[in-house]
Amino acid sequence: MARHSAADPRAPARPVPAVGVTRVVSQNATFQRWQSLLTNRTTRLRSGEFLVQGVRPITQAVAHGWPVRALLHDGRSVPSAWAAQLWDSLDVARYLVAPELMQLLGEKAAGTPELLAVAAMPADDFARIPVPPGLLVTVFDRPASPGNIGTLIRSVDAFGGTALIVTGHAADPYDPRCIRASTGSLFCVPVLRAASHREVLGWVGQVRADGLPVQVIGAEEDGREDLRAVDFRRPTVLVIGNEAAGLTAAWRAGCDALIGIPMVGSASSLNAATAGSIALYEAMRGRSPGSSRSS
């Protein structure tokens, strides 16, 4: 007989225990609070919590030690092994939620999520950013689209970036659209919010004072330096501007160089998250052992 691990979806599962569990079968105050976490940024900020949807994001949150405060289950009679294992192993508040309510919280046109999680936001503390010799921090200034933030977080994770900092009046990294676009990478790399360029450049100054020669590189549509000429072997802070307006004058003044991405064709510019992703890939390539710049 084949053996299956607890997380194997083929493994036999049993009904989730209902002892010590709160049932939610109407749009009561508890449900409305969860729904507000999806739709209301102020609620998320005040509570310090956000709702996590999807198997991969929830799995990544747990694997990377994020504080999960509650689990919501749709109460299906035969749960998946994945959901049953989390339900049994996490010592958090647990709720059995009516399927029609779970569907609303899942925001899906069809289908009901089996499991949702309420997670706590970490502090926006620069101490969360590790400072290795190969530092590669991406700054996204005043992004308007949660999806673009999530896409860039995913690229930071994929291409070996150290962290992402969102600055200025910006979309919320804990918006469910951002979390979905990141496909769970939000939980794998530090993501911070900062009020402006001043906080970031102040932190850069401290890192330099501690002995790491960080370069600050801004990506601009009309950047004078070719992206391919940047020595990404150096510790780097890469700054990506707002989708429509680009970098602010303050950020341009704070950069050591302004780079552009070579293009052909009639397109005049790239989506901000796309441009950032290309730059991050180039940074990874420039740091790889096979690169001419790393020899």
Secondary structure, DSSP 4 states (H G I P E B T S, - for coil): -----TT-TTS---PPP-TT-EEE-SS-HHHHHHHHHHH-HHHHHHHTEEEE-SHHHHHHHHHTT--EEEEEE---SS--HHHHHHHHH--SEEEEE-HHHHHHHHT-SS---SEEEEEEPPP--GGGS---TT-EEEEEES---HHHHHHHHHHHHHTT--EEEEESS---TTSHHHHHHHTTGGGTS-EEEESSHHHHHHHHHHHHHTT---EEEEE-TT-SEEGGGS-TTS-EEEEE-BTTTBS-HHHHHH-SEEEE----SS-----HHHHHHHHHHHHHHHHSTTSGGG-
